[in-house]
């Protein structure tokens, strides 16, 4: 029974890591898309909404 609980916890941890990586990739994609009103030298204002 202890092994089963340990496996379930590991699966939960990996799911959290996968979700965090997915969110990071999505955020990176959003930053790579330049808005039409980009500032000087290609800089753009980005807002993070949590």
N, C-alpha and C positions, 0 to 999 in steps of 0.2 A: 504493500500500500504506500509506503514511503517513497518508493521509486516512482510510482504513478504520480504522486503529488509533485515530486521534483520535476518530472517530465512536463507536467502541465504548466508549472511555473516557468520553465525554460521556454516553452512554446509562447507563453504570454509575453515574456521579455523579448523574444525575437519578433513578435508581432508589433510591439511598441517600436523597436528599432526599425523595422520595415516601414512603418507609418511615418516615422521621423525622416527617414531617407527619402521617401516619396514626397513629403512636404518640402524638403530642402531642394529636391530636383525641380519641383513646380515653381518654387520661389526663384531659383536660378533662371529658369525659363522666362519668368515674368521680367526679371531684371535685364535679360538679354534683348528683349523687345524694346526698341527705342520709340518713345512716343513722338508724335508729330511736332510737339513744341519743345524738343530737346534744347537744353541751354547751350552755352558756349562750350566749345571743344568736345561736343558730344555728351556732355554731362546732362543728366536728367534728374529731376526730383522724384524720389520714390517714397511713398508712405507705407508704413507697415501697420496694419490694423490687426490687433489681437483680440 
